Amino acid sequence: MTLILNNDDVKSVLTMDVTMRALEKAYQQIARREAVCRPRIDIQIPTNDPHKMYQWGTMEGGSLSGYFAIRMKSDVVYEREYEGARTQEKYCVKPGQFCGLILLTSIQNGEPLALINDGYLQHMRVGADSAIGAKYMARADAEVVGMIGSGGMARSHAEAFLLARKIKKIQVYSPTKANREKYALEMSEKHGIEAVAVDRPEDVYKGADIVAGCTDSAVAVVFGRFLEEGTHVTCIGGKPDEETLKRIDVSLRLGTAPAPWGLPELLLPDEHITYAAMPERDAGFQMKRAGGRGHGVIAEDRMVFFADLLSGKRKGRTSPRQITYSERGNVQGAQFFAVAGRVYELAKERGLGKEIPTEWFLQDIRD
């Protein structure tokens, strides 16, 4: 039987600790070449609305541990401005609805094991990534988080940072006052720490040991002129500005997807690769600008790989005064076989989800 798992099923078994352990294991497997993955690939097609684009995105990976997974997203994407911020928005069918699915299979016999909603797992795996970066790069005495953003990613990041360091305070800024105040109250009540909403973005940086950009911004959200000595920085929405890039002393990259077998020249550090119908059309919006890179590498000349830290070949932070940065790289495909595989195991143990006949996915005509 094949399991169908929704977000409530995933939430009932997936903790941040489980997520972080699964990801660290997957990154170690990639370093040993026991796992393989590829960058995210997007297909973009213009819609009838000149300001909106249809986007199909996938990322995939698997390992000798037994699982393969592909994550699939079907979105209509566009940009909008509100309260002085420019953000990337998306929906499926109608605003407020989304379609993201993970197909988990067995590498031993190819069996479709589970079809899983990706929403809750997505937030957990991204927060866990940032916390792994903080675990290896933030100062040991880090206790104040400066949070830029107050949505779902900001919530999972708070939970994750609490596992990486003994966090005592979160100071948060987002453009909408009600949202940042709601977030601060929720974090204080949920985690039993001090959480305050600040009225100016620059106030997030004051006294912060970790600064996290967790927004859906289409422009820079982390500003180097505000960073204090010793800060560790992550940014999973928007981007760091040029001043931030100049001030980074050491940048940790958790991994890079390998080149296709026998084609080393196709090795790319890009987080996503886009194929577009009518790419020359000026739709006012492109997830990847012409001639640009899909994120690429942050502070490449000051970068250290996670595998090098584990092996002892390289060091990360060497001074409490250094400004450090961490990024996942383009190994998100590996995240889904690792975390979804563990979710599947835990859900099976607890009898969660809905079972459908595996035969529904099979056929007797060779394809």
C-alpha positions, -999 to 999 in steps of 0.1 A, spaced: 0 0 0 11 36 -7 6 62 21 -10 96 15 2 120 42 -11 155 47 4 183 66 -13 174 98 2 139 96 36 153 90 33 178 118 24 151 143 56 132 138 82 157 125 101 176 151 129 201 145 154 177 162 144 149 138 147 172 108 181 185 118 194 150 123 181 138 90 196 167 71 230 164 87 231 127 78 221 135 42 249 161 38 274 136 52 262 110 26 266 136 -2 301 143 10 309 106 8 291 103 -26 266 79 -10 238 102 -20 230 122 -52 207 151 -60 203 179 -85 195 216 -82 159 228 -85 147 230 -121 118 254 -129 97 255 -160 81 289 -167 53 296 -191 35 330 -195 -2 331 -184 -29 352 -199 -22 378 -173 10 396 -184 21 401 -148 19 364 -138 39 333 -147 30 296 -144 59 278 -128 65 241 -124 94 234 -101 110 201 -91 140 189 -70 150 154 -64 176 131 -48 182 97 -32 208 77 -13 221 42 -5 200 44 27 170 33 7 149 63 -4 145 85 -34 122 115 -34 111 142 -59 94 173 -47 70 189 -72 54 224 -71 27 239 -93 24 276 -89 13 308 -105 39 334 -94 40 371 -95 55 401 -77 37 428 -57 45 458 -36 29 466 -2 39 489 26 72 497 8 82 461 3 84 441 -29 75 405 -25 72 373 -45 38 358 -43 24 325 -55 -8 304 -55 -24 273 -70 -60 276 -83 -67 307 -61 -48 329 -36 -43 312 -3 -40 277 -19 -8 259 -28 2 226 -45 34 210 -33 39 173 -33 67 149 -24 67 114 -41 88 90 -20 100 58 -36 121 28 -26 155 24 -44 153 -14 -38 123 -21 -60 111 13 -72 79 11 -52 59 43 -46 59 45 -8 42 78 -1 27 109 -15 32 137 10 21 174 12 52 195 14 40 225 33 50 218 69 80 197 59 92 226 37 92 251 66 109 226 89 137 217 65 146 253 57 146 263 94 168 232 102 193 243 75 198 277 90 201 261 125 228 237 112 247 267 99 243 285 132 254 253 151 287 253 133 293 290 127 276 312 153 295 322 184 291 296 212 276 323 235 250 335 209 217 342 226 200 370 207 183 365 173 174 394 150 146 381 129 136 399 96 102 386 87 73 372 108 57 345 87 59 307 87 97 305 80 104 329 108 85 306 131 104 275 121 137 293 123 130 304 159 124 268 169 155 257 151 178 283 165 167 273 200 182 239 194 214 253 180 222 278 207 208 289 241 186 317 227 172 341 253 158 368 231 143 374 196 138 409 182 117 409 150 109 434 123 85 430 93 67 457 74 32 451 89 32 461 126 3 438 135 22 408 121 54 415 139 37 421 172 16 389 168 48 370 160 66 384 191 38 374 214 35 339 199 73 333 202 73 345 238 44 323 248 55 292 229 92 292 238 93 311 271 118 336 259 118 374 255 105 384 221 100 420 210 87 437 179 108 466 167 96 495 146 126 500 124 145 474 105 179 486 117 168 479 153 168 441 145 206 442 143 214 459 177 230 433 200 220 404 177 243 374 176 223 358 148 205 377 120 181 358 99 163 370 67 131 350 65 109 369 41 93 365 6 110 397 -5 122 402 -41 149 426 -30 177 428 -4 166 424 32 199 420 51 220 452 52 257 451 59 259 486 73 238 475 103 257 443 111 277 442 143 310 424 149 306 387 157 272 383 140 262 351 122 239 357 92 214 335 73 191 346 45 165 323 30 142 350 15 153 382 -2 191 384 -2 220 401 15 231 434 0 265 441 -14 278 456 19 269 424 37 288 403 11 319 425 16 318 422 54 315 384 56 347 368 69 337 332 66 308 316 46 297 280 52 281 262 23 264 229 33 268 214 -1 268 216 -39 249 191 -62 274 170 -82 278 174 -119 261 148 -142 282 117 -144 309 121 -170 301 158 -176 321 178 -151 317 209 -171 280 210 -162 287 215 -125 267 245 -114 264 261 -80 231 277 -88 202 269 -65 178 268 -94 179 265 -132 150 280 -152 137 269 -186 113 294 -200 87 297 -228 90 331 -245 119 342 -223 123 374 -242 88 386 -233 88 414 -208 63 402 -183 75 425 -156 85 394 -136 110 366 -138 121 343 -111 156 343 -127 167 375 -144 183 373 -179 221 368 -175 218 363 -138 225 333 -116 201 314 -94 218 326 -62 252 310 -69 277 311 -41 279 336 -13 314 350 -6 331 322 -27 366 334 -19 359 330 18 338 299 16 342 266 35 322 234 27 304 215 54 323 183 44 356 201 51 344 211 86 335 176 94 368 162 81 388 188 99 404 200 67 391 235 72 378 257 101 348 278 103 347 307 127 381 314 142 374 346 161 344 359 181 347 391 161 342 376 127 310 380 107 299 346 94 273 334 69 258 301 61 238 288 31 224 255 21 238 255 -14 218 236 -41 214 203 -23 177 208 -15 169 176 -35 187 156 -9 167 172 19 134 156 7 145 120 5 161 124 40 133 141 58 104 126 39 119 92 44 120 97 81 85 111 81 73 80 63 89 57 88 74 75 118 40 77 102 40 40 95 49 33 131 19 54 143 -5 42 117 -10 77 102 -22 87 68 -45 71 42 -35 40 24 -42 35 -13 -33 4 -34 2 7 -49 -12 -11 -79 -29 22 -89 5 35 -97 16 4 -117 10 -9 -151 19 -39 -173 29 -19 -203 67 -12 -204 74 25 -206 
